[in-house]
Amino acid sequence: MLSRTAALLLPVFGHLRITADPASASDPASASDPASASAATDTATATIPDTADSTDSTDTAPTVAPGSIVAANHTSLADPVVVLAALHRLGARPVVLATAGLWRIPLLGTLLRHEGHIAVHRGTARAAESLDAAAEALAAGRVVLIYGEGGLPRRRDSGELPPGPFRSGLARLAHATGAPVVPLGQAGSRRLTSGGTAKQLAGLATAPVRRPGLYVHLGAPLHLPADTAEATARAHHAVTAAWTAASRHAASHGAASPRAAAGHGPEATRP
């Protein structure tokens, strides 16, 4: 229900465009090196057709195989809606790993529990339980969505940032289950919500008028190595490549903000 709701609501607030590396339509076992994702990003991409948002098309639409881990960059409170809407268009209804505090929000918490999403109790003895639950979901053929950074950037303006350092949970989950990891980069959601509470509410209120561009790029699936540090680095590299592709598409469609043009955009580093 959350994925469908996201897909229905997002067009009211912005203009979603999805692109993908051509290899993302192939067998995950054939893409074990994240360097292939970077290479594909620099050569060709496929645009996912949508009657409202896209005029381009491709004969082979990318897929997210059952039992895959989707690893996405996290930049805004709004980007889970963007990612869920994009995955819904691709036919995937993921189980989401999210901070346990969301389960305390009336109605939302009920929906999260009902749909089997997984609460992450960070900094507690229960933190490992989320990975066990995610492994069970993968074994049942579900797609699992995880944010490797484990939190939001501190930046308060609407400028884009490359993915921050990843926590080890993604690598440990991939090693324990053998599941392929699908890197997903998104850009533009900070133009929906960013900054303090007042600014975020104002952003949502004005979005239906502004209709900012929202861009999601799906990288080629990869299998991570057993070493946790190396696996974490490879996953971070692949998601960064996907984010770079999404940011480039945003810039090419005129979504770059004045701050981005002034050197605070896709190539910016963390403050």
N, C-alpha and C positions, 0 to 999 in steps of 0.2 A: 504493500500500500504506500509506503514512504517513497519508493522509487517512482511509482505512478504519479503520486501527488507532486513530486519534484518535477517530473516531465510535464505535467499539466500547468504548474504555476510559473515555471521559469520563463516561458515566452512572454509573460506579462511584464517581466522585469528586465529582460535583456534578449540579445540575439545570439543564439548558440550555434557555433560551427565546430564540427568534429573532423579532424584529420588523423591519418594513421600511416605508419611505415608500411610499405607493401608486405613485408614479412609477417606482419601481425595477422594476416589471413592464413598463414601456413601452420604446419605442425609445430607446437611449442618445442618439441624435442630437437628440431632442426636449428634452433637459435639459442645456443648456449653461451655466446660471447656478447656482452653488452656493447662491444665496439661495433658490432654489426648494426645496432640501433643508431649509433652516431653517424655511421656511413649512410644509412638509409635516410636519415634526417637531412643530410646535405645533398641528396640526389633527388628523390621523388617521394611524393606522398599521395595518398588517396584521400579524397574528401567524401565524407559520408553524406549521401543525399538526404535532403529534407525539403518538403514542399514549401515550408515557410522560410527556412534559413539558408538554403544552399541551392545553387544551380548546377554545380559540378556533380559528377557521378563516377562510379567505378564499377567494373563488372564483378569484382570480387570484394565484397564488403568484409572488413575485419571481424573477427569473432573473438570472444573471450571464452575459452574452453571451460567446461565444468571442472571444478576442483582446482581452479587457478587462484593465485593471490594477486590482486591488483594493488600496486604500490603507487600512491599519489602524493604529490607535494601539497603542503597545507599553508595557505596564505591568508585566509579570511574565514570568518564565521559562516559566510555564504557559500564557500566552495564545496562543502558536501552536497548541497542541493545541485550545484552545477555538475559535479561528478556523477551523482545518482541519475540525473536526467540524461547525461551522455550515455551511461551504461545501459539505461532503460532503452534508449534508442537502438543499442547494439544487441538487445535481447537478454541482457544480464541483470539479475536481481540480487545484488550482493548482500552478504552478511557484513555489517560494519563493526569494526572495533573502534569504540569511542569512549571518551572520558566518562567515568561513572556518574559524575554530577548531572549529566543529562537525564539519567533515570529518575532524578528527583523532581523533574519538571512535570507538572500535571498534564495529562493527556499524552504528551510526547513520551514520557517514561512508560506509559501503558502500551503505546504502539511499539516502542523499542522491545519491550519484553515479549509482546505477542508475536512479533515477527522474528524473534530469535537473534536479534543483534547482541553484541557482546560488550559488556561493560569492562573498562580497564581501570582497575583500582591502583593508580600509580603511587609509588612510594609506600606501599603497604605489603604485608605478607601475602595478600591475595593477588598480587600483580601477575604471578605466573599462571593463575587460573584462566586468564583470558586467552593465553596461547593454547592451553589444553582444549578450551571450548572451540577455538578457531580450527585446531587440528581435527576435531570431531566434525565440524561443518565441512571442511575440505574432504574428509573421508566419505561424507554423505553426498558429495558431488556439488556442494554449494560453492559459489565464488565468494571469496573473502576480500574485503576492502580494508587496507591498513595504511595509516599515515606514518611513514618511517621517521619523521621528525619528532613525532609525539607531542607537538604543541605548535602554537602560532608564533610568527615573528613579532618582535617588539616594535617594528616600524609602525608609525601611526598615520602616514599619508597614504595615498592610493597607489604609489609607485610599486613596481614589481620587484621581487627579490628572488634570487636563485634558491633552491632548497637548502636548508640548513643541515647541520650534521644529523645523521640518522642514529637512532638507538639500535640496539642489537636484536630486538624482538623479531623483526622481519627476517633476518638471517637465520635466527634460531628456529622460527616456524618453518621456513623453507627447508632447512636441513632435516628437521624432524619428520616432515611429511613427504619430502621429495616433490612438492608441488612447484609448477612453473610460476615465475613471477612476471607479471605484465606491467611494465612501467607506464605510468600515466602522468602527463604534465598538463596543468591547466593555468591559464592566465586570463585576467580580466575580472575575476570575482572581487578583487579589492576595490573596483569601481562601484560595486554594489554596497559592500560594507567594509569599512576600515576606520581606524581611529577610536576615539572615545564613544561612549554610549549615544550621546546626542548626535554626533556625526554619523554613526551607523544608522540610527533611526531616520535621519535626514536623507541618507543615501538610499535607503529602501523606499522612502516616500516619493523621491524624485525619479527613481529608476524607470517607472513606466513611461515617463516623459522623455528621459535621456536615452533609454534603451541601449545601454553600453554593450559592446561586443564581448562575448564570452567564448573562450577558445580552449578546446580540449584536444590533446594529441596523444595517440596510443602508440607506444613503442612495441617492438618485436618482443615476444616472450623469451625468457632466458631461464636457465637452470643455474643456481648459485653454487659455488664450491662449498666444501664442508667447513673450511676455516671461517670462523665467525667474523673476524676482522676483515678478511679479504672479501667475503660475501657482502658485508655491509658496505664496503667501499664500491663494489661493483654495482650493487643496487642503487646507491646514491648517484653514481655516474650515469646509469641508465635513466633514472627519473629526471636528473638534471638535463640530459639530452632531450627528453620528451618535453620538459618545460621550456627549453630553449626553442624547440620547434613551435610550440604553442605561442610563445612570445613573438617569434618572427612572423607568424601568421597574423597575430594581432597588429603588429606594426605595419605589415603590408596592406592591411585593410583599414588603416587610418585610426587604429585604436590607441596608438601611443599618445600619452599625455604630454603636456609641455615639460613636466619634470623628466619624463623618459627622454625626450629630445635633448634635454639639458644634461644628460649623462646619468640619469637615475633609473634607467629602464632595464631591459633584459641583461645588459652586461654589467649592471651595478653589483657591488659587493655589499656584504652586511656592514652596517655601521658599528 
